[in-house]
């Protein structure tokens, strides 16, 4: 199956999720309370996704997502839809700064595999909506969690009993099937969201992960690079696959701070994805010097210099200056601009209004047009 080659990431792009609208919130609550059935919920979700598609096109975006309107979590919903993986409630709580999300997690209860997934229907609905309301210059973009979010963030002991190599093999094979299925459904722009890299942003976190896995940090990093590279090794040439890295995004808070110094060679010189979406909205992300490890002239680095966590608009001249600084390490044509993360990685959303959210997106587009011209 051949498709028109997409020139993505775009100069003004975004990570994926948007604040849930009031109809979505009310419908999901009603469904949770048993007041409406699944079909009624889907009908409302369909209507709101179509409205979201139209809004993204209206403000000038070219990469169009469904805002993850049908999800509770950016990652758990997808992972729990894979064969052998289950969602459950746990006493463990992620340590965000000042707030805690719901106590949900995933566990492996059988061989990890893929034959189909309900989110394929979500993508196909999105693609149809983009074709219906767009002018042909927009592309349906879909985001799913990276394979590292399965392989490295859960133990898998209930089925694999510590057999890391078999778990790795099954994870890679599963994701290769996932990528093929999305491609066959018409997806030419897929994003892998991966927060596992926060394990390497500080010496303290490195020590914890080394002790947990009983491995040297460089071997752990190499394993995660290998996992991603193995997964994308069979992707079609006319499919764009990017990776997004952040340090947590829940109710405008985060998990940790630290730069890309420990992983710069790994992500810029070794990863074989087509683009990297990097969190760079404040000092938590470190400086731009790690960009010097960039090696590939066919890869795009998307600078997440605009925050999705707060409503205030960044000074445009400051953002342009940061892009210029980044161009000392990476050619300007290989750079793009986006918010540092989505606006609603979980259904609760960040602390800003829908209008403030759209102001942020317009800000990204206006700055990108000023720097690169109207691409």
Secondary structure, 3 states (H helix, E strand, C coil): CCCCCCCCCCCECCCCCCCCCHHHHHHHHHHHCCCCCHHHHHHHHHHHHHHHHHHHHHHCCCEECCCCCCCCECCHHHHCCCEEEEEEECCCCCCCCCCCCCCEEEEEEEEEECCCCCHHHHHHHHHHHHHHHCCCCCEECEEEECCHHHHCCCCCHHHHCCCHHHHHHHHHHHHHHHHHHHHHCCCCEEEEECCHHHHHCCHHHHHHHHHHHCCCHHHHHHHHHHHHHHHHCCCCCCCEEEEEECCCCECCECCCCCCCHHHHHHHHHHCCCCEEEEECCCHHHCCCHHHHHCCCCCCEEEEEEECCCCCCCCCHHHHHHHHHHHCCCCCHHHEEEEECCCCCCECCCCCCCHHHHHHHHHHHHHHHHHHHCCC
